[in-house]
Amino acid sequence: MNATLFLDLSEQVTIPEDGTISRTLYQDATLKAVLFGFAAGQELSEHTASMPAIMHFIQGEARVTLGTDVVDARPDTWVHMPAHLSHSIYAKTAVVMLLLLLKGGNAA
């Protein structure tokens, strides 16, 4: 099999008791897939990315700031962000999130 397969993404990362962990699951010339685990109360402070990205929340609840908008993410929340959009994440509970960085241009 030449495919990359994960039957349960939440099993691919162990959330630390107090911290954040990330694990690159896949990377090629057009895509980088990074799985994050956030302990409750952890925050990824405001920043931007030089490329479009997708956040897919797998488990837990988080407050997500997207520019001037604030949303409450829960399991199965999916967000597409254009390049250079300021954003931050605050984990209200333990969170597992898949980040897809879309290399080489704007995604449709």
N, C-alpha and C positions, 0 to 999 in steps of 0.2 A: 504494500500500500504506500503510495506517495503522498497521501493526504495527511494533514495534521488534524488530530481528533482529540477532543476532550469531552467525555460523556457527562461530567459534572464539574463545572468551573469552580464552584465553591470548595471543592476538595483539593484544588491546585494551590491554595495558599492557606497558611495557618496565621490567623489574626493574632498579633502580639497582645499581651495584656495591657500594655501602655505604649502605643507607638503605631507606626505605619510601616507596612512592608509592600514592596512591589516585585513582581516577577515577570520578565519578558517571556511570553508564551510562543511568540512567532514574530519573525521579521524578514522582510524581503525588500525589494526596491520600491514597492508601492504602499506597503502596510507595515506598521509595527503594532502588535497587540500586547498590552501590558495589563496584568491583573494586579489590582491593589487590594490590600486588606487594611482597614482602619479600625483601631480600637475605639470604643465609645469615647467621645470628647476630643478626639484628634482632629486636626484641621490642616488642610492644604491651603496655605495663604494665597491671596490674590496674585494671579500671574496670567500670562498669555502664552500661546503656542504659535510658532511660526507657520504652522500648517493646520488645515481643518482637522477636527477630531470628533469622535463619537464617544460619549460616556454611556455605558449600559450598566445600571445598578442591578446586581444579582441578588443581594441579600442586605437587609438592614434599612435604616432610615437616615437620611442626610439632608442638611440644608445646603442648597446649591445656589450660588450667586452667579448670574450670567449678565455681565454688564451691570445695568441698574435693576435688573429683575431678580427676585428671590423666589425659589421654588422648593417645595418639600419633595425630595425624591424617596421612593420606596422600591421594593423589588419590581423589576420589569420596567422601571423608568428608563427612557432612552432619549438622549439629548445629542443633537448635531450642533457643533459649534464651528463657525467660520474661523479662519486664521485671524489671529490678533484680537480675539474677543477676550476681555478680562473675565476671569472666573475664579471661584474658590469653592471649597467643599468643607463642611463641618459635619462630622459623623455624630448623629444623635444617639445611635446605637452602634454596635459592631457592624461594619459595612464591608461587603465585597463588591468591587466595581471593575468592570472591564473597560479599559481605555483603548480605543483604536485610533492611531495617528495615521492620517491619510496623506502619504507623501506624494509629491509631484503634481500638485494642483488642487483646484477646488473640486469638492465632491458635489454631485448633483443632488 
